[in-house]
Amino acid sequence: MLKDRENLSPKSWKDIEEVTPDEWDLKMLDDIDKDPDCHEFISQDELLKELGF
């Protein structure tokens, strides 16, 4: 079904402006590195089971 959809946006990844991360961005990235829950791998089957599907 997804293959039937057409890309309605004339923009692409090349159109996205790159910006330097600010202090808040760097803090969030640091928090992610330090939080072990952010590095836990959950398989798709496990996730679907947890979500009740």
mmCIF entry with sequence, helices, sheets and N, C-alpha, C, O atoms, coordinates in Angstrom:
data_MODEL
# 
_entry.id   MODEL 
# 
_entity.id                         1 
_entity.type                       polymer 
_entity.pdbx_number_of_molecules   1 
# 
_entity_poly.entity_id                      1 
_entity_poly.type                           'polypeptide(L)' 
_entity_poly.nstd_linkage                   no 
_entity_poly.nstd_monomer                   no 
_entity_poly.pdbx_seq_one_letter_code       MLKDRENLSPKSWKDIEEVTPDEWDLKMLDDIDKDPDCHEFISQDELLKELGF 
_entity_poly.pdbx_seq_one_letter_code_can   MLKDRENLSPKSWKDIEEVTPDEWDLKMLDDIDKDPDCHEFISQDELLKELGF 
_entity_poly.pdbx_strand_id                 A 
# 
loop_
_entity_poly_seq.entity_id 
_entity_poly_seq.num 
_entity_poly_seq.mon_id 
_entity_poly_seq.hetero 
1 1  MET n 
1 2  LEU n 
1 3  LYS n 
1 4  ASP n 
1 5  ARG n 
1 6  GLU n 
1 7  ASN n 
1 8  LEU n 
1 9  SER n 
1 10 PRO n 
1 11 LYS n 
1 12 SER n 
1 13 TRP n 
1 14 LYS n 
1 15 ASP n 
1 16 ILE n 
1 17 GLU n 
1 18 GLU n 
1 19 VAL n 
1 20 THR n 
1 21 PRO n 
1 22 ASP n 
1 23 GLU n 
1 24 TRP n 
1 25 ASP n 
1 26 LEU n 
1 27 LYS n 
1 28 MET n 
1 29 LEU n 
1 30 ASP n 
1 31 ASP n 
1 32 ILE n 
1 33 ASP n 
1 34 LYS n 
1 35 ASP n 
1 36 PRO n 
1 37 ASP n 
1 38 CYS n 
1 39 HIS n 
1 40 GLU n 
1 41 PHE n 
1 42 ILE n 
1 43 SER n 
1 44 GLN n 
1 45 ASP n 
1 46 GLU n 
1 47 LEU n 
1 48 LEU n 
1 49 LYS n 
1 50 GLU n 
1 51 LEU n 
1 52 GLY n 
1 53 PHE n 
# 
_struct_asym.id          A 
_struct_asym.entity_id   1 
# 
loop_
_struct_conf.conf_type_id 
_struct_conf.id 
_struct_conf.pdbx_PDB_helix_id 
_struct_conf.beg_label_comp_id 
_struct_conf.beg_label_asym_id 
_struct_conf.beg_label_seq_id 
_struct_conf.pdbx_beg_PDB_ins_code 
_struct_conf.end_label_comp_id 
_struct_conf.end_label_asym_id 
_struct_conf.end_label_seq_id 
_struct_conf.pdbx_end_PDB_ins_code 
_struct_conf.beg_auth_comp_id 
_struct_conf.beg_auth_asym_id 
_struct_conf.beg_auth_seq_id 
_struct_conf.end_auth_comp_id 
_struct_conf.end_auth_asym_id 
_struct_conf.end_auth_seq_id 
_struct_conf.pdbx_PDB_helix_class 
_struct_conf.details 
_struct_conf.pdbx_PDB_helix_length 
HELX_P HELX_P1 AA1 LEU A 2  ? ASP A 4  ? LEU A 2  ASP A 4  5 ? 3  
HELX_P HELX_P2 AA2 TRP A 13 ? ASP A 15 ? TRP A 13 ASP A 15 5 ? 3  
HELX_P HELX_P3 AA3 GLU A 23 ? LYS A 34 ? GLU A 23 LYS A 34 1 ? 12 
HELX_P HELX_P4 AA4 PRO A 36 ? HIS A 39 ? PRO A 36 HIS A 39 5 ? 4  
HELX_P HELX_P5 AA5 GLN A 44 ? GLU A 50 ? GLN A 44 GLU A 50 1 ? 7  
# 
_struct_conf_type.id          HELX_P 
_struct_conf_type.criteria    ? 
_struct_conf_type.reference   ? 
# 
loop_
_atom_site.group_PDB 
_atom_site.id 
_atom_site.type_symbol 
_atom_site.label_atom_id 
_atom_site.label_alt_id 
_atom_site.label_comp_id 
_atom_site.label_asym_id 
_atom_site.label_entity_id 
_atom_site.label_seq_id 
_atom_site.pdbx_PDB_ins_code 
_atom_site.Cartn_x 
_atom_site.Cartn_y 
_atom_site.Cartn_z 
_atom_site.occupancy 
_atom_site.B_iso_or_equiv 
_atom_site.pdbx_formal_charge 
_atom_site.auth_seq_id 
_atom_site.auth_comp_id 
_atom_site.auth_asym_id 
_atom_site.auth_atom_id 
_atom_site.pdbx_PDB_model_num 
ATOM 1   N N  . MET A 1 1  ? 0.821  -1.186 0.000  1.00 0.00 ? 1  MET A N  1 
ATOM 2   C CA . MET A 1 1  ? 0.000  0.000  0.000  1.00 0.00 ? 1  MET A CA 1 
ATOM 3   C C  . MET A 1 1  ? 0.874  1.264  0.000  1.00 0.00 ? 1  MET A C  1 
ATOM 4   O O  . MET A 1 1  ? 0.533  2.242  -0.665 1.00 0.00 ? 1  MET A O  1 
ATOM 5   N N  . LEU A 1 2  ? 1.984  1.258  0.726  1.00 0.00 ? 2  LEU A N  1 
ATOM 6   C CA . LEU A 1 2  ? 2.842  2.430  0.761  1.00 0.00 ? 2  LEU A CA 1 
ATOM 7   C C  . LEU A 1 2  ? 3.430  2.753  -0.609 1.00 0.00 ? 2  LEU A C  1 
ATOM 8   O O  . LEU A 1 2  ? 3.664  3.918  -0.932 1.00 0.00 ? 2  LEU A O  1 
ATOM 9   N N  . LYS A 1 3  ? 3.666  1.723  -1.409 1.00 0.00 ? 3  LYS A N  1 
ATOM 10  C CA . LYS A 1 3  ? 4.249  1.980  -2.723 1.00 0.00 ? 3  LYS A CA 1 
ATOM 11  C C  . LYS A 1 3  ? 3.284  2.728  -3.631 1.00 0.00 ? 3  LYS A C  1 
ATOM 12  O O  . LYS A 1 3  ? 3.698  3.324  -4.625 1.00 0.00 ? 3  LYS A O  1 
ATOM 13  N N  . ASP A 1 4  ? 1.992  2.699  -3.289 1.00 0.00 ? 4  ASP A N  1 
ATOM 14  C CA . ASP A 1 4  ? 0.987  3.394  -4.101 1.00 0.00 ? 4  ASP A CA 1 
ATOM 15  C C  . ASP A 1 4  ? 0.951  4.899  -3.822 1.00 0.00 ? 4  ASP A C  1 
ATOM 16  O O  . ASP A 1 4  ? 0.410  5.676  -4.609 1.00 0.00 ? 4  ASP A O  1 
ATOM 17  N N  . ARG A 1 5  ? 1.533  5.293  -2.697 1.00 0.00 ? 5  ARG A N  1 
ATOM 18  C CA . ARG A 1 5  ? 1.524  6.721  -2.347 1.00 0.00 ? 5  ARG A CA 1 
ATOM 19  C C  . ARG A 1 5  ? 2.597  7.461  -3.122 1.00 0.00 ? 5  ARG A C  1 
ATOM 20  O O  . ARG A 1 5  ? 3.691  6.941  -3.342 1.00 0.00 ? 5  ARG A O  1 
ATOM 21  N N  . GLU A 1 6  ? 2.283  8.653  -3.524 1.00 0.00 ? 6  GLU A N  1 
ATOM 22  C CA . GLU A 1 6  ? 3.274  9.456  -4.217 1.00 0.00 ? 6  GLU A CA 1 
ATOM 23  C C  . GLU A 1 6  ? 3.863  10.470 -3.246 1.00 0.00 ? 6  GLU A C  1 
ATOM 24  O O  . GLU A 1 6  ? 3.224  10.853 -2.266 1.00 0.00 ? 6  GLU A O  1 
ATOM 25  N N  . ASN A 1 7  ? 5.071  10.893 -3.527 1.00 0.00 ? 7  ASN A N  1 
ATOM 26  C CA . ASN A 1 7  ? 5.727  11.876 -2.684 1.00 0.00 ? 7  ASN A CA 1 
ATOM 27  C C  . ASN A 1 7  ? 5.110  13.243 -2.995 1.00 0.00 ? 7  ASN A C  1 
ATOM 28  O O  . ASN A 1 7  ? 5.339  13.807 -4.065 1.00 0.00 ? 7  ASN A O  1 
ATOM 29  N N  . LEU A 1 8  ? 4.334  13.764 -2.055 1.00 0.00 ? 8  LEU A N  1 
ATOM 30  C CA . LEU A 1 8  ? 3.630  15.020 -2.285 1.00 0.00 ? 8  LEU A CA 1 
ATOM 31  C C  . LEU A 1 8  ? 4.489  16.243 -1.973 1.00 0.00 ? 8  LEU A C  1 
ATOM 32  O O  . LEU A 1 8  ? 4.119  17.363 -2.323 1.00 0.00 ? 8  LEU A O  1 
ATOM 33  N N  . SER A 1 9  ? 5.617  16.042 -1.326 1.00 0.00 ? 9  SER A N  1 
ATOM 34  C CA . SER A 1 9  ? 6.478  17.162 -0.973 1.00 0.00 ? 9  SER A CA 1 
ATOM 35  C C  . SER A 1 9  ? 7.526  17.381 -2.062 1.00 0.00 ? 9  SER A C  1 
ATOM 36  O O  . SER A 1 9  ? 8.180  16.433 -2.497 1.00 0.00 ? 9  SER A O  1 
ATOM 37  N N  . PRO A 1 10 ? 7.685  18.621 -2.500 1.00 0.00 ? 10 PRO A N  1 
ATOM 38  C CA . PRO A 1 10 ? 8.726  18.899 -3.496 1.00 0.00 ? 10 PRO A CA 1 
ATOM 39  C C  . PRO A 1 10 ? 10.115 18.990 -2.858 1.00 0.00 ? 10 PRO A C  1 
ATOM 40  O O  . PRO A 1 10 ? 11.115 19.115 -3.564 1.00 0.00 ? 10 PRO A O  1 
ATOM 41  N N  . LYS A 1 11 ? 10.178 18.929 -1.531 1.00 0.00 ? 11 LYS A N  1 
ATOM 42  C CA . LYS A 1 11 ? 11.457 19.079 -0.832 1.00 0.00 ? 11 LYS A CA 1 
ATOM 43  C C  . LYS A 1 11 ? 12.108 17.724 -0.594 1.00 0.00 ? 11 LYS A C  1 
ATOM 44  O O  . LYS A 1 11 ? 11.453 16.683 -0.643 1.00 0.00 ? 11 LYS A O  1 
ATOM 45  N N  . SER A 1 12 ? 13.401 17.762 -0.338 1.00 0.00 ? 12 SER A N  1 
ATOM 46  C CA . SER A 1 12 ? 14.144 16.544 -0.034 1.00 0.00 ? 12 SER A CA 1 
ATOM 47  C C  . SER A 1 12 ? 15.074 16.837 1.143  1.00 0.00 ? 12 SER A C  1 
ATOM 48  O O  . SER A 1 12 ? 15.096 17.951 1.666  1.00 0.00 ? 12 SER A O  1 
ATOM 49  N N  . TRP A 1 13 ? 15.834 15.831 1.549  1.00 0.00 ? 13 TRP A N  1 
ATOM 50  C CA . TRP A 1 13 ? 16.776 16.021 2.658  1.00 0.00 ? 13 TRP A CA 1 
ATOM 51  C C  . TRP A 1 13 ? 17.765 17.140 2.354  1.00 0.00 ? 13 TRP A C  1 
ATOM 52  O O  . TRP A 1 13 ? 18.238 17.814 3.269  1.00 0.00 ? 13 TRP A O  1 
ATOM 53  N N  . LYS A 1 14 ? 18.078 17.341 1.086  1.00 0.00 ? 14 LYS A N  1 
ATOM 54  C CA . LYS A 1 14 ? 19.025 18.399 0.708  1.00 0.00 ? 14 LYS A CA 1 
ATOM 55  C C  . LYS A 1 14 ? 18.479 19.789 1.034  1.00 0.00 ? 14 LYS A C  1 
ATOM 56  O O  . LYS A 1 14 ? 19.248 20.741 1.167  1.00 0.00 ? 14 LYS A O  1 
ATOM 57  N N  . ASP A 1 15 ? 17.168 19.909 1.161  1.00 0.00 ? 15 ASP A N  1 
ATOM 58  C CA . ASP A 1 15 ? 16.530 21.200 1.421  1.00 0.00 ? 15 ASP A CA 1 
ATOM 59  C C  . ASP A 1 15 ? 16.519 21.577 2.906  1.00 0.00 ? 15 ASP A C  1 
ATOM 60  O O  . ASP A 1 15 ? 16.149 22.696 3.261  1.00 0.00 ? 15 ASP A O  1 
ATOM 61  N N  . ILE A 1 16 ? 16.924 20.649 3.763  1.00 0.00 ? 16 ILE A N  1 
ATOM 62  C CA . ILE A 1 16 ? 16.897 20.905 5.206  1.00 0.00 ? 16 ILE A CA 1 
ATOM 63  C C  . ILE A 1 16 ? 18.188 21.599 5.623  1.00 0.00 ? 16 ILE A C  1 
ATOM 64  O O  . ILE A 1 16 ? 19.289 21.109 5.374  1.00 0.00 ? 16 ILE A O  1 
ATOM 65  N N  . GLU A 1 17 ? 18.024 22.732 6.251  1.00 0.00 ? 17 GLU A N  1 
ATOM 66  C CA . GLU A 1 17 ? 19.170 23.525 6.688  1.00 0.00 ? 17 GLU A CA 1 
ATOM 67  C C  . GLU A 1 17 ? 19.879 22.830 7.853  1.00 0.00 ? 17 GLU A C  1 
ATOM 68  O O  . GLU A 1 17 ? 19.233 22.361 8.790  1.00 0.00 ? 17 GLU A O  1 
ATOM 69  N N  . GLU A 1 18 ? 21.214 22.768 7.787  1.00 0.00 ? 18 GLU A N  1 
ATOM 70  C CA . GLU A 1 18 ? 21.993 22.234 8.905  1.00 0.00 ? 18 GLU A CA 1 
ATOM 71  C C  . GLU A 1 18 ? 22.298 23.374 9.857  1.00 0.00 ? 18 GLU A C  1 
ATOM 72  O O  . GLU A 1 18 ? 22.690 24.465 9.442  1.00 0.00 ? 18 GLU A O  1 
ATOM 73  N N  . VAL A 1 19 ? 22.114 23.107 11.127 1.00 0.00 ? 19 VAL A N  1 
ATOM 74  C CA . VAL A 1 19 ? 22.413 24.116 12.140 1.00 0.00 ? 19 VAL A CA 1 
ATOM 75  C C  . VAL A 1 19 ? 23.327 23.506 13.194 1.00 0.00 ? 19 VAL A C  1 
ATOM 76  O O  . VAL A 1 19 ? 23.353 22.291 13.389 1.00 0.00 ? 19 VAL A O  1 
ATOM 77  N N  . THR A 1 20 ? 24.063 24.358 13.856 1.00 0.00 ? 20 THR A N  1 
ATOM 78  C CA . THR A 1 20 ? 24.936 23.925 14.936 1.00 0.00 ? 20 THR A CA 1 
ATOM 79  C C  . THR A 1 20 ? 24.082 23.657 16.168 1.00 0.00 ? 20 THR A C  1 
ATOM 80  O O  . THR A 1 20 ? 23.227 24.472 16.513 1.00 0.00 ? 20 THR A O  1 
ATOM 81  N N  . PRO A 1 21 ? 24.301 22.522 16.838 1.00 0.00 ? 21 PRO A N  1 
ATOM 82  C CA . PRO A 1 21 ? 23.498 22.235 18.030 1.00 0.00 ? 21 PRO A CA 1 
ATOM 83  C C  . PRO A 1 21 ? 23.744 23.280 19.110 1.00 0.00 ? 21 PRO A C  1 
ATOM 84  O O  . PRO A 1 21 ? 24.876 23.711 19.331 1.00 0.00 ? 21 PRO A O  1 
ATOM 85  N N  . ASP A 1 22 ? 22.670 23.679 19.776 1.00 0.00 ? 22 ASP A N  1 
ATOM 86  C CA . ASP A 1 22 ? 22.821 24.645 20.857 1.00 0.00 ? 22 ASP A CA 1 
ATOM 87  C C  . ASP A 1 22 ? 23.048 23.902 22.178 1.00 0.00 ? 22 ASP A C  1 
ATOM 88  O O  . ASP A 1 22 ? 23.172 22.677 22.198 1.00 0.00 ? 22 ASP A O  1 
ATOM 89  N N  . GLU A 1 23 ? 23.099 24.647 23.262 1.00 0.00 ? 23 GLU A N  1 
ATOM 90  C CA . GLU A 1 23 ? 23.384 24.079 24.583 1.00 0.00 ? 23 GLU A CA 1 
ATOM 91  C C  . GLU A 1 23 ? 22.350 23.015 24.965 1.00 0.00 ? 23 GLU A C  1 
ATOM 92  O O  . GLU A 1 23 ? 22.704 21.976 25.523 1.00 0.00 ? 23 GLU A O  1 
ATOM 93  N N  . TRP A 1 24 ? 21.082 23.274 24.665 1.00 0.00 ? 24 TRP A N  1 
ATOM 94  C CA . TRP A 1 24 ? 20.007 22.340 25.000 1.00 0.00 ? 24 TRP A CA 1 
ATOM 95  C C  . TRP A 1 24 ? 20.156 21.033 24.208 1.00 0.00 ? 24 TRP A C  1 
ATOM 96  O O  . TRP A 1 24 ? 19.993 19.947 24.763 1.00 0.00 ? 24 TRP A O  1 
ATOM 97  N N  . ASP A 1 25 ? 20.466 21.144 22.912 1.00 0.00 ? 25 ASP A N  1 
ATOM 98  C CA . ASP A 1 25 ? 20.672 19.955 22.085 1.00 0.00 ? 25 ASP A CA 1 
ATOM 99  C C  . ASP A 1 25 ? 21.810 19.112 22.642 1.00 0.00 ? 25 ASP A C  1 
ATOM 100 O O  . ASP A 1 25 ? 21.685 17.892 22.754 1.00 0.00 ? 25 ASP A O  1 
ATOM 101 N N  . LEU A 1 26 ? 22.910 19.751 22.988 1.00 0.00 ? 26 LEU A N  1 
ATOM 102 C CA . LEU A 1 26 ? 24.064 19.034 23.510 1.00 0.00 ? 26 LEU A CA 1 
ATOM 103 C C  . LEU A 1 26 ? 23.747 18.369 24.847 1.00 0.00 ? 26 LEU A C  1 
ATOM 104 O O  . LEU A 1 26 ? 24.228 17.269 25.121 1.00 0.00 ? 26 LEU A O  1 
ATOM 105 N N  . LYS A 1 27 ? 22.939 19.031 25.682 1.00 0.00 ? 27 LYS A N  1 
ATOM 106 C CA . LYS A 1 27 ? 22.539 18.434 26.964 1.00 0.00 ? 27 LYS A CA 1 
ATOM 107 C C  . LYS A 1 27 ? 21.691 17.195 26.730 1.00 0.00 ? 27 LYS A C  1 
ATOM 108 O O  . LYS A 1 27 ? 21.887 16.176 27.392 1.00 0.00 ? 27 LYS A O  1 
ATOM 109 N N  . MET A 1 28 ? 20.751 17.273 25.796 1.00 0.00 ? 28 MET A N  1 
ATOM 110 C CA . MET A 1 28 ? 19.910 16.107 25.505 1.00 0.00 ? 28 MET A CA 1 
ATOM 111 C C  . MET A 1 28 ? 20.752 14.939 24.989 1.00 0.00 ? 28 MET A C  1 
ATOM 112 O O  . MET A 1 28 ? 20.533 13.796 25.389 1.00 0.00 ? 28 MET A O  1 
ATOM 113 N N  . LEU A 1 29 ? 21.711 15.216 24.108 1.00 0.00 ? 29 LEU A N  1 
ATOM 114 C CA . LEU A 1 29 ? 22.569 14.161 23.590 1.00 0.00 ? 29 LEU A CA 1 
ATOM 115 C C  . LEU A 1 29 ? 23.417 13.543 24.696 1.00 0.00 ? 29 LEU A C  1 
ATOM 116 O O  . LEU A 1 29 ? 23.622 12.330 24.723 1.00 0.00 ? 29 LEU A O  1 
ATOM 117 N N  . ASP A 1 30 ? 23.906 14.377 25.604 1.00 0.00 ? 30 ASP A N  1 
ATOM 118 C CA . ASP A 1 30 ? 24.687 13.886 26.731 1.00 0.00 ? 30 ASP A CA 1 
ATOM 119 C C  . ASP A 1 30 ? 23.823 13.015 27.641 1.00 0.00 ? 30 ASP A C  1 
ATOM 120 O O  . ASP A 1 30 ? 24.272 11.965 28.102 1.00 0.00 ? 30 ASP A O  1 
ATOM 121 N N  . ASP A 1 31 ? 22.595 13.441 27.899 1.00 0.00 ? 31 ASP A N  1 
ATOM 122 C CA . ASP A 1 31 ? 21.670 12.654 28.723 1.00 0.00 ? 31 ASP A CA 1 
ATOM 123 C C  . ASP A 1 31 ? 21.392 11.291 28.079 1.00 0.00 ? 31 ASP A C  1 
ATOM 124 O O  . ASP A 1 31 ? 21.311 10.279 28.776 1.00 0.00 ? 31 ASP A O  1 
ATOM 125 N N  . ILE A 1 32 ? 21.248 11.266 26.774 1.00 0.00 ? 32 ILE A N  1 
ATOM 126 C CA . ILE A 1 32 ? 21.010 10.012 26.062 1.00 0.00 ? 32 ILE A CA 1 
ATOM 127 C C  . ILE A 1 32 ? 22.202 9.074  26.233 1.00 0.00 ? 32 ILE A C  1 
ATOM 128 O O  . ILE A 1 32 ? 22.030 7.878  26.466 1.00 0.00 ? 32 ILE A O  1 
ATOM 129 N N  . ASP A 1 33 ? 23.408 9.623  26.115 1.00 0.00 ? 33 ASP A N  1 
ATOM 130 C CA . ASP A 1 33 ? 24.611 8.798  26.278 1.00 0.00 ? 33 ASP A CA 1 
ATOM 131 C C  . ASP A 1 33 ? 24.717 8.214  27.675 1.00 0.00 ? 33 ASP A C  1 
ATOM 132 O O  . ASP A 1 33 ? 25.215 7.101  27.846 1.00 0.00 ? 33 ASP A O  1 
ATOM 133 N N  . LYS A 1 34 ? 24.253 8.955  28.679 1.00 0.00 ? 34 LYS A N  1 
ATOM 134 C CA . LYS A 1 34 ? 24.394 8.527  30.067 1.00 0.00 ? 34 LYS A CA 1 
ATOM 135 C C  . LYS A 1 34 ? 23.246 7.641  30.552 1.00 0.00 ? 34 LYS A C  1 
ATOM 136 O O  . LYS A 1 34 ? 23.392 6.953  31.562 1.00 0.00 ? 34 LYS A O  1 
ATOM 137 N N  . ASP A 1 35 ? 22.115 7.644  29.856 1.00 0.00 ? 35 ASP A N  1 
ATOM 138 C CA . ASP A 1 35 ? 20.936 6.901  30.294 1.00 0.00 ? 35 ASP A CA 1 
ATOM 139 C C  . ASP A 1 35 ? 20.961 5.495  29.696 1.00 0.00 ? 35 ASP A C  1 
ATOM 140 O O  . ASP A 1 35 ? 20.812 5.343  28.483 1.00 0.00 ? 35 ASP A O  1 
ATOM 141 N N  . PRO A 1 36 ? 21.148 4.462  30.527 1.00 0.00 ? 36 PRO A N  1 
ATOM 142 C CA . PRO A 1 36 ? 21.213 3.095  29.993 1.00 0.00 ? 36 PRO A CA 1 
ATOM 143 C C  . PRO A 1 36 ? 19.919 2.656  29.307 1.00 0.00 ? 36 PRO A C  1 
ATOM 144 O O  . PRO A 1 36 ? 19.958 1.785  28.439 1.00 0.00 ? 36 PRO A O  1 
ATOM 145 N N  . ASP A 1 37 ? 18.781 3.234  29.673 1.00 0.00 ? 37 ASP A N  1 
ATOM 146 C CA . ASP A 1 37 ? 17.522 2.865  29.019 1.00 0.00 ? 37 ASP A CA 1 
ATOM 147 C C  . ASP A 1 37 ? 17.504 3.269  27.548 1.00 0.00 ? 37 ASP A C  1 
ATOM 148 O O  . ASP A 1 37 ? 16.756 2.694  26.757 1.00 0.00 ? 37 ASP A O  1 
ATOM 149 N N  . CYS A 1 38 ? 18.315 4.245  27.179 1.00 0.00 ? 38 CYS A N  1 
ATOM 150 C CA . CYS A 1 38 ? 18.358 4.698  25.784 1.00 0.00 ? 38 CYS A CA 1 
ATOM 151 C C  . CYS A 1 38 ? 19.152 3.736  24.905 1.00 0.00 ? 38 CYS A C  1 
ATOM 152 O O  . CYS A 1 38 ? 19.155 3.865  23.680 1.00 0.00 ? 38 CYS A O  1 
ATOM 153 N N  . HIS A 1 39 ? 19.824 2.775  25.530 1.00 0.00 ? 39 HIS A N  1 
ATOM 154 C CA . HIS A 1 39 ? 20.665 1.854  24.771 1.00 0.00 ? 39 HIS A CA 1 
ATOM 155 C C  . HIS A 1 39 ? 20.122 0.433  24.797 1.00 0.00 ? 39 HIS A C  1 
ATOM 156 O O  . HIS A 1 39 ? 20.770 -0.495 24.312 1.00 0.00 ? 39 HIS A O  1 
ATOM 157 N N  . GLU A 1 40 ? 18.933 0.264  25.362 1.00 0.00 ? 40 GLU A N  1 
ATOM 158 C CA . GLU A 1 40 ? 18.322 -1.056 25.450 1.00 0.00 ? 40 GLU A CA 1 
ATOM 159 C C  . GLU A 1 40 ? 17.659 -1.391 24.125 1.00 0.00 ? 40 GLU A C  1 
ATOM 160 O O  . GLU A 1 40 ? 16.880 -0.599 23.594 1.00 0.00 ? 40 GLU A O  1 
ATOM 161 N N  . PHE A 1 41 ? 17.966 -2.557 23.598 1.00 0.00 ? 41 PHE A N  1 
ATOM 162 C CA . PHE A 1 41 ? 17.359 -2.987 22.341 1.00 0.00 ? 41 PHE A CA 1 
ATOM 163 C C  . PHE A 1 41 ? 16.123 -3.820 22.641 1.00 0.00 ? 41 PHE A C  1 
ATOM 164 O O  . PHE A 1 41 ? 16.169 -4.757 23.438 1.00 0.00 ? 41 PHE A O  1 
ATOM 165 N N  . ILE A 1 42 ? 15.044 -3.476 22.008 1.00 0.00 ? 42 ILE A N  1 
ATOM 166 C CA . ILE A 1 42 ? 13.810 -4.241 22.134 1.00 0.00 ? 42 ILE A CA 1 
ATOM 167 C C  . ILE A 1 42 ? 13.403 -4.664 20.728 1.00 0.00 ? 42 ILE A C  1 
ATOM 168 O O  . ILE A 1 42 ? 13.282 -3.831 19.830 1.00 0.00 ? 42 ILE A O  1 
ATOM 169 N N  . SER A 1 43 ? 13.196 -5.955 20.546 1.00 0.00 ? 43 SER A N  1 
ATOM 170 C CA . SER A 1 43 ? 12.809 -6.443 19.216 1.00 0.00 ? 43 SER A CA 1 
ATOM 171 C C  . SER A 1 43 ? 11.396 -5.959 18.890 1.00 0.00 ? 43 SER A C  1 
ATOM 172 O O  . SER A 1 43 ? 10.634 -5.571 19.776 1.00 0.00 ? 43 SER A O  1 
ATOM 173 N N  . GLN A 1 44 ? 11.075 -5.991 17.636 1.00 0.00 ? 44 GLN A N  1 
ATOM 174 C CA . GLN A 1 44 ? 9.747  -5.576 17.202 1.00 0.00 ? 44 GLN A CA 1 
ATOM 175 C C  . GLN A 1 44 ? 8.681  -6.454 17.837 1.00 0.00 ? 44 GLN A C  1 
ATOM 176 O O  . GLN A 1 44 ? 7.632  -5.959 18.250 1.00 0.00 ? 44 GLN A O  1 
ATOM 177 N N  . ASP A 1 45 ? 8.944  -7.761 17.919 1.00 0.00 ? 45 ASP A N  1 
ATOM 178 C CA . ASP A 1 45 ? 7.975  -8.679 18.530 1.00 0.00 ? 45 ASP A CA 1 
ATOM 179 C C  . ASP A 1 45 ? 7.750  -8.341 19.997 1.00 0.00 ? 45 ASP A C  1 
ATOM 180 O O  . ASP A 1 45 ? 6.614  -8.348 20.472 1.00 0.00 ? 45 ASP A O  1 
ATOM 181 N N  . GLU A 1 46 ? 8.842  -8.040 20.723 1.00 0.00 ? 46 GLU A N  1 
ATOM 182 C CA . GLU A 1 46 ? 8.712  -7.681 22.136 1.00 0.00 ? 46 GLU A CA 1 
ATOM 183 C C  . GLU A 1 46 ? 7.920  -6.389 22.295 1.00 0.00 ? 46 GLU A C  1 
ATOM 184 O O  . GLU A 1 46 ? 7.078  -6.277 23.186 1.00 0.00 ? 46 GLU A O  1 
ATOM 185 N N  . LEU A 1 47 ? 8.190  -5.425 21.439 1.00 0.00 ? 47 LEU A N  1 
ATOM 186 C CA . LEU A 1 47 ? 7.505  -4.139 21.509 1.00 0.00 ? 47 LEU A CA 1 
ATOM 187 C C  . LEU A 1 47 ? 6.008  -4.313 21.244 1.00 0.00 ? 47 LEU A C  1 
ATOM 188 O O  . LEU A 1 47 ? 5.176  -3.765 21.967 1.00 0.00 ? 47 LEU A O  1 
ATOM 189 N N  . LEU A 1 48 ? 5.674  -5.072 20.214 1.00 0.00 ? 48 LEU A N  1 
ATOM 190 C CA . LEU A 1 48 ? 4.268  -5.300 19.909 1.00 0.00 ? 48 LEU A CA 1 
ATOM 191 C C  . LEU A 1 48 ? 3.566  -6.010 21.063 1.00 0.00 ? 48 LEU A C  1 
ATOM 192 O O  . LEU A 1 48 ? 2.414  -5.708 21.373 1.00 0.00 ? 48 LEU A O  1 
ATOM 193 N N  . LYS A 1 49 ? 4.259  -6.948 21.694 1.00 0.00 ? 49 LYS A N  1 
ATOM 194 C CA . LYS A 1 49 ? 3.681  -7.662 22.832 1.00 0.00 ? 49 LYS A CA 1 
ATOM 195 C C  . LYS A 1 49 ? 3.451  -6.706 23.991 1.00 0.00 ? 49 LYS A C  1 
ATOM 196 O O  . LYS A 1 49 ? 2.401  -6.748 24.633 1.00 0.00 ? 49 LYS A O  1 
ATOM 197 N N  . GLU A 1 50 ? 4.446  -5.826 24.269 1.00 0.00 ? 50 GLU A N  1 
ATOM 198 C CA . GLU A 1 50 ? 4.310  -4.841 25.348 1.00 0.00 ? 50 GLU A CA 1 
ATOM 199 C C  . GLU A 1 50 ? 3.150  -3.883 25.092 1.00 0.00 ? 50 GLU A C  1 
ATOM 200 O O  . GLU A 1 50 ? 2.458  -3.469 26.023 1.00 0.00 ? 50 GLU A O  1 
ATOM 201 N N  . LEU A 1 51 ? 2.946  -3.538 23.829 1.00 0.00 ? 51 LEU A N  1 
ATOM 202 C CA . LEU A 1 51 ? 1.888  -2.598 23.473 1.00 0.00 ? 51 LEU A CA 1 
ATOM 203 C C  . LEU A 1 51 ? 0.526  -3.271 23.342 1.00 0.00 ? 51 LEU A C  1 
ATOM 204 O O  . LEU A 1 51 ? -0.488 -2.605 23.136 1.00 0.00 ? 51 LEU A O  1 
ATOM 205 N N  . GLY A 1 52 ? 0.514  -4.607 23.465 1.00 0.00 ? 52 GLY A N  1 
ATOM 206 C CA . GLY A 1 52 ? -0.750 -5.331 23.413 1.00 0.00 ? 52 GLY A CA 1 
ATOM 207 C C  . GLY A 1 52 ? -1.252 -5.647 22.022 1.00 0.00 ? 52 GLY A C  1 
ATOM 208 O O  . GLY A 1 52 ? -2.452 -5.841 21.827 1.00 0.00 ? 52 GLY A O  1 
ATOM 209 N N  . PHE A 1 53 ? -0.357 -5.703 21.055 1.00 0.00 ? 53 PHE A N  1 
ATOM 210 C CA . PHE A 1 53 ? -0.765 -6.046 19.680 1.00 0.00 ? 53 PHE A CA 1 
ATOM 211 C C  . PHE A 1 53 ? -0.429 -7.468 19.355 1.00 0.00 ? 53 PHE A C  1 
ATOM 212 O O  . PHE A 1 53 ? -0.699 -7.928 18.246 1.00 0.00 ? 53 PHE A O  1 
# 
